[in-house]
Amino acid sequence: MLSKIKAYWAAHKNKVTTDSLFSSRQITDYFAFEGHKDIDGWLSAESLTFVKALADFQNKNAIKGNVAEIGVYHGRFFVALCLMLNIGEKALAIDVFEDQEFNLDHSGKGDYLEFTENIKKKLGTLRHLEIVKSDSIKVNANTIHSILGTNNIRLFSVDGCHTAGHTLHDLQLASQVLSRDGVIILDDFHNEQWPGVEKGLMQFLDENEFFSPFAYGFNKLYLTTNAHIDNYKKYTEDISSRYSDALSFQDIGGNEVLNMTLPPPEHLFPDSFLNFYDFSSASNQVLLHEGWFPPEPWGVWSDGTQKALLFLPIPIKQTDDDLILRASFHAFVSNTFPEKKINIFMNSQQVDSVTFHYGMDYYNWQY
């Protein structure tokens, strides 16, 4: 558990970031210290990284609006969306919950009570939340506006019924209530188990000339309006270029879509860790000993010799909890050299080895 190595409250306490409705402690717990794992569901940590990055981009550019999700299940991703709320904004949840006759694809049996308890546990309140217990097919834009008011939605997650018809409807609904500079997040795209999602998406793109996808990663596709797609593309590419040696793209409905490479979300909260070493930072270069090239803006490469040595100061333990060491790294592999083995030593004793294969960009290691 990352909670075993956090310093935390010296730097954060209950401080609220900008106009956020929630404290930085709540946000950091959920994103960086794996609080999201307390809630049942299917979610990659890297998806949390991008949601936080999107919200930061929107805040920086004064993009206001509510958040929403169709298909919340027990709330694992929905809580993350809620934690991005600012003062004056609301969150909308749409799900059939126990009304399983509407769960046509049997993709997950929700539980209203468990969902609301998770919300209260992670947010401390239901005050800024609106819940619609319904098949999304029965929900229209007027319904949403009557609930949320005139404020449009800046982050809208679509993760409901996976049929082509439902996916098309849900995307159309999201597009009708989205702000001009908002983002639709489509789950389970390219998932072989749910071919209806891709079919519904393609029909939506054929029928709607104002929206296009700009990024894909970790089971989620991201779309925005054509008026703002260039800004989101540049922002997403800037992030991914820090963690990948070469950006890759795929064609989705005639659109060039970035295959994202992202770090785990704790990289967004370095001040929350007792010791967090970013080797793109000049202050940490003193820890680099033999076997390293000069640092670059994203980090540092080893120089290709047999050994690359780091000296990491270990803090004095303040509790009886175990000390956890986590490292995030990637290796240069190619078609010519499709495999690279990395042996990891601590105090001259080998503790682990990691083998990179062609196509692997990023690895999160823990000891």
C-alpha positions in Angstrom: 0.0 0.0 0.0 1.3 3.4 -1.0 -0.3 4.8 2.2 2.6 3.2 4.1 5.1 5.7 2.6 3.1 8.9 2.7 4.1 12.0 4.6 1.2 13.6 3.7 -0.4 15.9 5.9 2.6 18.1 6.5 2.2 19.4 3.0 -1.5 19.0 2.4 -3.7 18.8 5.5 -7.2 19.7 4.4 -6.2 22.4 2.0 -8.6 22.9 -1.0 -7.1 23.3 -4.4 -8.2 26.4 -6.4 -12.0 26.3 -6.4 -12.3 22.6 -5.9 -15.3 21.3 -3.9 -13.1 18.7 -2.3 -9.8 18.9 -0.3 -6.5 18.0 -1.8 -6.3 15.2 0.8 -9.4 13.5 -0.6 -8.2 13.9 -4.2 -4.7 12.6 -3.4 -6.0 9.7 -1.4 -8.2 8.5 -4.2 -5.9 9.1 -7.1 -2.3 8.7 -5.8 -2.8 6.4 -2.8 -5.1 3.9 -4.5 -8.3 4.8 -2.7 -10.2 3.9 -5.8 -9.4 0.3 -5.2 -11.8 0.2 -2.3 -14.6 0.3 -4.8 -15.5 -2.6 -6.9 -15.3 -2.1 -10.7 -13.0 -2.1 -13.7 -10.6 0.8 -14.0 -7.0 1.3 -14.9 -4.9 3.7 -12.8 -3.7 5.4 -16.0 -7.3 6.4 -16.8 -7.3 8.3 -13.5 -4.1 10.0 -14.6 -5.8 11.3 -17.7 -9.0 12.4 -16.0 -6.9 14.5 -13.6 -4.9 15.8 -16.5 -8.0 16.7 -18.4 -9.5 18.5 -15.4 -6.3 20.4 -14.8 -6.3 21.5 -18.5 -9.9 22.6 -18.2 -9.3 24.5 -15.0 -6.3 26.3 -16.5 -8.4 27.3 -19.5 -11.4 28.4 -17.5 -13.6 25.6 -18.9 -16.6 25.3 -16.5 -19.4 22.8 -16.3 -20.8 19.7 -14.6 -19.7 16.1 -14.8 -21.8 13.0 -15.7 -21.6 9.3 -16.2 -24.0 6.8 -17.8 -23.4 3.4 -16.2 -21.8 4.1 -12.8 -22.0 0.6 -11.4 -20.6 1.0 -7.8 -19.0 4.4 -8.5 -15.3 3.7 -9.0 -14.8 6.1 -12.0 -17.7 8.3 -11.0 -16.0 9.3 -7.8 -13.0 10.4 -9.7 -15.2 12.6 -11.9 -16.8 14.0 -8.8 -13.5 14.8 -7.2 -12.8 17.1 -10.2 -15.8 19.3 -9.4 -15.4 23.0 -8.6 -17.7 25.2 -6.6 -21.0 25.7 -8.3 -20.8 22.4 -10.3 -22.7 19.2 -10.0 -22.3 15.5 -10.8 -25.0 13.4 -12.5 -25.2 9.6 -12.3 -27.4 7.6 -14.6 -27.8 3.8 -14.1 -30.4 1.1 -14.0 -29.0 -0.2 -10.7 -31.2 -3.1 -9.6 -33.6 -2.8 -12.5 -31.8 -5.6 -14.4 -34.5 -6.1 -17.0 -32.9 -3.0 -18.7 -29.4 -4.5 -18.4 -29.5 -6.0 -21.9 -25.9 -6.9 -22.1 -25.5 -8.2 -18.5 -22.4 -6.1 -18.1 -22.6 -5.6 -14.3 -25.3 -5.7 -11.7 -25.3 -2.4 -9.9 -26.5 -1.7 -6.4 -28.0 1.7 -5.5 -27.2 1.4 -1.8 -23.6 0.3 -2.3 -23.2 3.1 -4.9 -24.4 5.8 -2.5 -22.4 4.4 0.4 -19.3 4.6 -1.7 -20.0 8.2 -2.6 -20.5 9.1 1.1 -17.4 7.3 2.1 -15.1 8.9 -0.5 -16.7 12.3 -0.8 -18.3 12.7 2.6 -21.6 13.9 1.1 -24.3 13.4 -1.5 -25.0 17.1 -1.6 -23.5 17.8 -5.1 -24.8 14.7 -6.7 -27.9 14.0 -8.8 -29.0 10.4 -9.4 -31.3 9.2 -12.2 -32.3 5.5 -11.8 -33.3 4.7 -15.3 -32.4 3.1 -18.6 -30.5 5.8 -20.4 -32.6 5.3 -23.5 -35.4 7.0 -21.6 -33.3 10.0 -20.7 -33.1 13.0 -23.0 -31.3 16.4 -23.0 -34.4 18.1 -21.5 -34.3 15.7 -18.6 -30.7 16.5 -17.9 -31.2 20.3 -18.2 -34.2 20.1 -15.9 -32.0 18.4 -13.3 -28.7 20.3 -13.7 -30.0 23.6 -14.9 -28.5 25.5 -17.8 -24.9 24.5 -17.0 -23.6 22.1 -19.6 -21.3 19.2 -18.9 -17.5 19.3 -19.4 -16.7 15.7 -18.7 -19.3 13.0 -19.7 -18.4 9.3 -19.3 -20.4 6.8 -21.4 -20.2 3.4 -19.9 -23.8 2.1 -20.1 -25.4 -0.7 -22.0 -22.9 -1.9 -24.7 -25.3 -2.5 -27.6 -24.8 -0.4 -30.7 -28.2 1.2 -30.2 -27.5 2.2 -26.6 -24.0 3.4 -27.4 -25.3 5.6 -30.2 -28.1 7.0 -28.1 -25.8 7.7 -25.1 -23.2 9.4 -27.4 -25.9 11.5 -29.0 -27.2 12.5 -25.5 -23.8 13.4 -24.3 -23.1 15.5 -27.4 -26.4 17.4 -26.8 -25.5 18.5 -23.2 -21.7 18.8 -23.5 -20.1 22.2 -23.4 -18.4 23.3 -26.6 -15.0 22.6 -25.0 -16.0 19.5 -23.0 -14.9 15.9 -23.5 -16.9 12.7 -23.9 -15.2 9.6 -22.5 -16.3 6.3 -24.1 -15.5 3.1 -22.2 -14.9 -0.3 -23.7 -14.0 0.9 -27.2 -11.9 -1.8 -29.0 -13.1 -4.3 -26.4 -13.7 -7.6 -28.3 -16.4 -8.6 -25.7 -18.5 -5.6 -26.6 -18.4 -5.1 -30.4 -21.6 -2.9 -30.2 -19.6 -0.1 -28.7 -17.4 0.4 -31.7 -20.4 0.0 -34.1 -22.4 2.6 -32.2 -19.4 5.0 -32.1 -18.9 4.7 -35.9 -22.6 5.4 -36.5 -22.3 8.4 -34.2 -19.3 9.8 -36.1 -21.1 9.2 -39.5 -24.2 11.2 -38.2 -22.4 13.9 -36.3 -19.9 16.2 -38.1 -19.1 18.3 -35.0 -17.4 15.7 -32.8 -14.2 13.7 -33.3 -12.0 11.4 -31.2 -8.6 12.6 -30.3 -7.0 10.1 -27.9 -7.3 6.4 -26.9 -5.8 4.5 -24.0 -6.5 2.0 -21.3 -9.9 0.9 -22.7 -11.3 4.5 -23.1 -11.7 6.7 -26.1 -11.9 10.5 -25.8 -13.9 12.8 -28.0 -14.4 16.5 -28.2 -15.9 19.1 -30.5 -14.0 19.9 -33.7 -13.8 23.5 -32.6 -11.5 22.5 -29.7 -9.9 19.3 -30.8 -6.6 20.9 -31.8 -6.1 22.2 -28.2 -6.8 18.8 -26.7 -4.6 17.0 -29.2 -1.6 19.1 -28.5 -2.1 18.8 -24.7 -2.4 15.0 -24.9 0.5 14.6 -27.2 2.7 16.8 -24.9 1.8 14.5 -22.0 2.4 11.2 -23.9 5.7 12.4 -25.4 7.2 12.6 -21.9 6.6 8.9 -21.4 7.2 7.4 -24.8 10.0 7.6 -27.2 7.8 7.7 -30.3 4.1 8.6 -30.4 1.8 6.2 -32.2 -1.6 6.9 -33.8 -4.5 4.9 -35.2 -7.3 5.7 -37.6 -10.7 5.7 -36.0 -13.5 6.7 -38.4 -11.1 8.7 -40.5 -9.6 10.5 -37.6 -5.9 10.3 -36.5 -6.2 9.3 -32.8 -3.3 9.2 -30.4 -2.5 6.0 -28.6 -1.7 7.5 -25.2 1.2 6.5 -23.0 0.7 7.7 -19.4 2.3 7.2 -16.0 0.4 6.1 -12.9 -1.5 8.9 -11.2 0.9 9.3 -8.3 3.2 11.1 -10.8 0.7 14.0 -10.6 1.1 14.3 -6.8 4.9 14.2 -6.1 4.6 16.6 -3.1 2.4 14.0 -1.4 5.1 11.4 -1.0 7.7 11.4 1.6 10.4 10.8 -1.0 9.6 11.3 -4.7 12.5 11.4 -7.1 11.9 12.9 -10.6 15.2 12.5 -12.5 14.3 15.2 -15.0 14.7 17.6 -12.0 18.2 19.2 -11.5 17.8 18.8 -7.8 17.8 15.0 -8.1 20.8 14.7 -10.5 23.2 14.3 -7.6 21.6 10.9 -7.0 22.7 9.7 -10.5 26.0 7.9 -10.3 27.7 5.9 -13.0 25.9 4.6 -16.1 23.6 7.6 -17.0 23.2 10.0 -19.8 22.5 13.7 -19.0 18.8 14.2 -17.8 16.2 15.3 -20.3 12.8 17.0 -19.6 11.0 13.7 -19.2 13.6 11.8 -17.2 16.9 10.2 -17.9 18.3 7.2 -20.0 21.0 4.8 -18.9 24.0 5.0 -21.1 23.8 1.4 -22.4 26.6 0.0 -20.3 26.0 -3.0 -18.0 25.3 -1.0 -14.9 23.4 2.1 -14.0 23.7 3.1 -10.4 21.4 5.2 -8.2 21.9 6.3 -4.6 18.6 6.8 -2.9 18.5 8.1 0.6 16.1 6.0 2.7 14.1 8.0 5.3 14.1 7.0 8.9 11.0 5.0 9.6 8.4 6.9 11.6 5.9 4.0 12.0 6.0 0.2 12.2 4.6 0.0 8.6 6.7 -1.5 5.9 8.8 0.8 3.7 7.6 0.5 0.1 9.9 1.3 -2.9 8.1 2.0 -6.2 9.8 2.8 -9.5 8.3 3.7 -12.9 10.5 3.2 -15.9 10.6 2.0 -19.6 13.2 0.5 -21.8 14.3 1.0 -25.4 13.2 -2.0 -27.4 12.6 -2.3 -31.1 12.0 -4.8 -33.9 15.7 -5.3 -34.2 16.2 -5.7 -30.4 12.7 -6.9 -29.2 13.6 -7.9 -25.7 15.6 -6.3 -22.8 16.1 -7.8 -19.4 16.7 -5.5 -16.4 18.1 -6.9 -13.2 17.3 -4.8 -10.1 19.8 -4.8 -7.2 19.5 -3.2 -3.8 22.7 -2.9 -1.7 24.5 -5.2 -4.2 21.9 -7.9 -3.8 19.6 -8.8 -6.7 15.9 -8.5 -5.7 14.1 -8.8 -9.0 14.3 -8.8 -12.7 12.0 -7.3 -15.4 11.9 -8.3 -19.0 10.7 -5.7 -21.5 9.2 -6.9 -24.8 8.6 -5.0 -28.0 5.4 -2.9 -27.6 5.9 -2.4 -23.8 6.3 1.3 -23.1 6.0 1.7 -19.3 6.5 -0.5 -16.2 5.5 0.2 -12.6 7.7 -1.8 -10.2 7.2 -2.2 -6.5 9.2 -3.9 -3.7 
